[in-house]
Amino acid sequence: MHSDMSPHLHTKECNEIVSRLIQCRLDHPYGKFMGFCNNIDFEMTKCFRKEKEDKRTLNRINAEKKMSRIIEEQKNTRAERRKREAEADASVPFAIKPPGK
């Protein structure tokens, strides 16, 4: 069973292979059951696998960029908060103690 062979999901190269496979199956309606179109089928499977690997690599790169950006934003947010707290502590001339202590 193949993944969806819709043209909008695949590269031009894989779409050409899919077209060849479909044409082979139309030209040889009974030969497809005896492996007549298997070489094209294997070629298509390789192409789909390569697309999947490329997509996975691209997603990994994008995820690493996103994580580094998020970590940097968290560092900046913490630094800003510490700075505001330090400024707030410096602006209070004395500490107010609760009564009874």
Backbone bond lengths (Angstrom), bond angles and torsions (degrees), N, CA, C in turn:
res aa  C-N    CA-C-N  psi(-1)  N-CA   C-N-CA  omega(-1)  CA-C   N-CA-C  phi
1 M - - - 1.439 - - 1.524 108.51 -
2 H 1.302 115.90 136.18 1.458 121.72 -178.25 1.514 110.45 -101.35
3 S 1.317 114.29 160.91 1.456 118.30 170.26 1.530 107.37 -70.59
4 D 1.302 115.83 174.06 1.461 120.69 -178.80 1.526 109.89 -57.28
5 M 1.320 117.14 130.14 1.468 121.23 -176.72 1.523 112.16 -99.89
6 S 1.331 117.40 21.06 1.462 120.79 178.77 1.523 110.07 -62.78
7 P 1.337 117.12 139.38 1.471 120.56 -175.61 1.524 114.82 -62.09
8 H 1.331 117.72 -31.47 1.464 118.97 -177.14 1.530 112.80 -72.71
9 L 1.324 117.96 -9.04 1.458 121.49 -178.20 1.528 113.67 -94.87
10 H 1.330 117.39 -10.66 1.460 120.16 -171.02 1.524 111.76 -129.73
11 T 1.329 114.05 167.22 1.462 120.38 179.04 1.522 110.04 -74.75
12 K 1.307 114.74 168.03 1.463 120.48 179.51 1.527 110.63 -60.14
13 E 1.328 116.17 -41.75 1.462 120.91 -179.56 1.534 111.20 -60.14
14 C 1.323 116.85 -46.73 1.466 120.21 -179.77 1.527 111.36 -69.15
15 N 1.316 116.97 -34.75 1.463 119.64 178.03 1.526 111.46 -63.31
16 E 1.323 116.88 -36.02 1.468 120.03 177.09 1.527 110.65 -65.33
17 I 1.321 117.07 -40.66 1.460 121.17 178.55 1.532 110.24 -65.86
18 V 1.328 116.79 -41.08 1.468 120.85 178.09 1.524 109.96 -61.25
19 S 1.324 116.10 -42.84 1.469 119.95 178.84 1.530 111.30 -61.59
20 R 1.329 115.78 -41.10 1.465 119.32 178.10 1.525 111.35 -64.24
21 L 1.324 117.02 -39.46 1.464 120.77 179.63 1.528 110.71 -66.42
22 I 1.300 116.75 -44.61 1.471 120.16 178.87 1.519 110.37 -61.96
23 Q 1.329 116.76 -43.28 1.469 120.41 178.97 1.529 110.83 -64.09
24 C 1.323 117.27 -39.87 1.463 121.27 178.52 1.523 110.20 -61.84
25 R 1.303 116.94 -42.32 1.465 120.61 -179.99 1.521 111.58 -68.66
26 L 1.324 116.42 -32.19 1.471 118.92 176.43 1.526 111.02 -72.93
27 D 1.318 117.08 -38.62 1.469 121.29 -179.11 1.522 112.29 -71.82
28 H 1.309 116.70 -29.14 1.466 121.19 -176.21 1.529 109.58 -128.79
29 P 1.326 117.32 74.81 1.470 119.88 -173.89 1.531 113.81 -61.92
30 Y 1.318 118.27 -31.36 1.467 119.89 179.22 1.524 111.25 -99.12
31 G 1.312 117.19 -24.76 1.464 121.44 179.35 1.515 112.27 -65.70
32 K 1.347 116.31 -27.47 1.460 119.27 179.77 1.525 111.88 -63.34
33 F 1.349 116.70 -26.89 1.462 120.02 179.20 1.529 112.12 -78.32
34 M 1.326 115.75 -17.26 1.465 119.94 -178.92 1.531 112.27 -108.21
35 G 1.325 116.85 15.65 1.455 120.57 174.14 1.510 115.09 87.08
36 F 1.316 118.37 19.33 1.455 120.80 -178.18 1.528 111.64 -65.93
37 C 1.309 116.84 -34.32 1.477 121.54 -176.48 1.527 112.44 -103.40
38 N 1.321 117.81 13.73 1.465 120.52 -175.18 1.525 113.52 -62.69
39 N 1.334 117.69 -37.52 1.471 118.76 -178.34 1.530 110.87 -62.54
40 I 1.316 117.23 -39.28 1.474 120.68 177.55 1.528 109.63 -69.66
41 D 1.319 115.79 -37.58 1.464 120.88 178.78 1.530 110.76 -62.47
42 F 1.329 117.09 -44.23 1.465 120.95 178.30 1.531 110.88 -63.92
43 E 1.317 115.73 -39.46 1.469 120.57 178.64 1.532 110.46 -63.05
44 M 1.332 116.02 -41.29 1.459 120.76 178.86 1.529 110.47 -65.44
45 T 1.318 117.03 -41.76 1.464 120.90 178.86 1.523 110.71 -61.11
46 K 1.331 117.26 -42.13 1.468 121.07 177.58 1.526 110.83 -61.87
47 C 1.318 115.91 -42.00 1.460 120.42 -179.22 1.535 110.20 -65.00
48 F 1.324 116.95 -43.99 1.466 120.48 178.37 1.525 110.49 -62.67
49 R 1.320 117.09 -39.73 1.458 121.49 179.64 1.531 110.42 -64.16
50 K 1.334 116.54 -41.57 1.467 120.57 178.79 1.527 110.46 -64.14
51 E 1.329 116.56 -41.78 1.463 119.76 177.08 1.521 110.96 -59.45
52 K 1.319 115.46 -42.88 1.454 120.52 -178.77 1.528 111.01 -64.34
53 E 1.328 117.25 -42.45 1.465 121.32 178.11 1.528 111.18 -64.10
54 D 1.335 116.64 -42.09 1.465 120.30 178.06 1.520 111.11 -62.35
55 K 1.318 116.00 -42.53 1.455 120.91 -179.90 1.531 110.56 -65.27
56 R 1.322 116.40 -40.88 1.458 121.34 179.26 1.531 110.49 -63.63
57 T 1.330 117.03 -42.50 1.470 121.61 178.82 1.525 110.64 -62.99
58 L 1.321 115.96 -45.19 1.461 120.40 179.33 1.526 110.99 -62.99
59 N 1.330 117.15 -41.27 1.466 120.41 178.13 1.524 111.29 -64.01
60 R 1.336 117.18 -39.03 1.458 120.54 179.06 1.527 110.12 -63.42
61 I 1.323 117.20 -44.33 1.469 121.52 179.81 1.524 110.30 -62.27
62 N 1.339 116.53 -44.81 1.462 120.06 179.27 1.521 111.67 -64.52
63 A 1.331 117.12 -38.41 1.463 120.46 179.29 1.524 110.87 -65.86
64 E 1.336 117.42 -40.35 1.464 120.39 178.28 1.524 111.15 -63.85
65 K 1.329 117.01 -41.35 1.472 120.48 177.00 1.522 110.64 -61.84
66 K 1.327 115.96 -44.88 1.457 121.06 -178.13 1.527 110.63 -64.27
67 M 1.336 116.97 -43.64 1.465 119.78 179.85 1.525 111.53 -64.16
68 S 1.332 117.32 -41.03 1.464 119.37 179.37 1.531 110.38 -65.62
69 R 1.321 117.20 -36.96 1.468 120.62 177.48 1.530 110.46 -66.02
70 I 1.327 117.14 -42.84 1.469 120.98 179.88 1.526 110.26 -64.31
71 I 1.320 117.57 -43.35 1.467 120.96 179.44 1.518 110.57 -62.78
72 E 1.328 116.59 -41.49 1.476 120.49 178.63 1.525 110.48 -63.83
73 E 1.335 117.72 -41.20 1.463 120.71 178.38 1.526 110.82 -64.06
74 Q 1.332 116.98 -39.42 1.461 119.92 178.37 1.525 111.26 -64.34
75 K 1.328 116.46 -40.99 1.465 119.98 177.68 1.519 110.61 -61.39
76 N 1.345 115.96 -44.92 1.466 120.12 -179.75 1.527 111.07 -64.13
77 T 1.332 116.55 -40.12 1.460 120.46 -179.97 1.526 110.47 -64.35
78 R 1.321 117.26 -43.69 1.468 120.70 178.90 1.527 110.94 -63.19
79 A 1.310 116.84 -43.09 1.466 120.62 -179.75 1.528 110.58 -63.01
80 E 1.330 117.16 -42.48 1.467 120.67 179.17 1.528 110.75 -64.43
81 R 1.337 116.79 -41.31 1.458 120.59 -179.89 1.529 110.27 -64.53
82 R 1.330 117.94 -43.47 1.468 121.07 178.09 1.530 110.70 -61.45
83 K 1.322 116.03 -39.60 1.468 120.46 179.56 1.526 110.30 -64.69
84 R 1.338 117.90 -44.53 1.472 121.30 178.55 1.523 110.85 -63.05
85 E 1.344 116.97 -41.36 1.458 120.05 179.74 1.526 111.02 -65.56
86 A 1.319 116.34 -39.41 1.461 120.02 178.75 1.521 110.27 -65.82
87 E 1.325 117.87 -40.30 1.462 121.56 177.91 1.515 110.60 -65.50
88 A 1.350 116.56 -40.26 1.460 119.99 179.58 1.524 110.47 -66.21
89 D 1.327 117.78 -40.57 1.468 121.32 178.60 1.528 110.57 -66.09
90 A 1.313 117.93 -36.43 1.460 121.60 -178.72 1.522 111.31 -72.38
91 S 1.332 117.98 -26.69 1.461 120.51 -177.14 1.526 112.26 -79.94
92 V 1.342 118.15 -16.90 1.467 121.16 177.93 1.527 107.76 -86.04
93 P 1.367 117.60 117.07 1.462 119.67 -175.71 1.529 113.14 -70.54
94 F 1.307 118.10 -30.00 1.459 120.65 178.72 1.517 108.63 -148.95
95 A 1.282 114.90 158.65 1.459 119.92 -179.69 1.515 108.94 -89.08
96 I 1.312 115.49 133.82 1.459 120.39 178.94 1.523 107.41 -89.99
97 K 1.346 113.54 124.80 1.454 118.15 -179.81 1.522 108.91 -95.98
98 P 1.314 116.14 140.04 1.467 117.88 176.98 1.534 110.32 -67.94
99 P 1.321 117.01 148.23 1.468 119.74 -178.31 1.537 111.37 -63.73
100 G 1.305 115.50 145.88 1.442 121.35 176.72 1.515 113.51 91.03
101 K 1.269 118.10 4.56 1.465 119.19 179.16 1.485 110.40 -120.23
